[in-house]
């Protein structure tokens, strides 16, 4: 269940960030790059939170 949740959160974050960037007038390529960066950051944060809870 955890890996699926991690993937879903990462993809939803990418979609949200990309759409917000396009809404604010950025080009599609730049918005996609920023969305990918947001996806990676969200994935790392989610992974760290899951590992901290598992250790306790």
Secondary structure, 3 states (H helix, E strand, C coil): CHHHHHHHHHHHHHHHHHHHHHHCCCCHHHHHHHHHHHHHHHHHHHHHHHHHHHHC
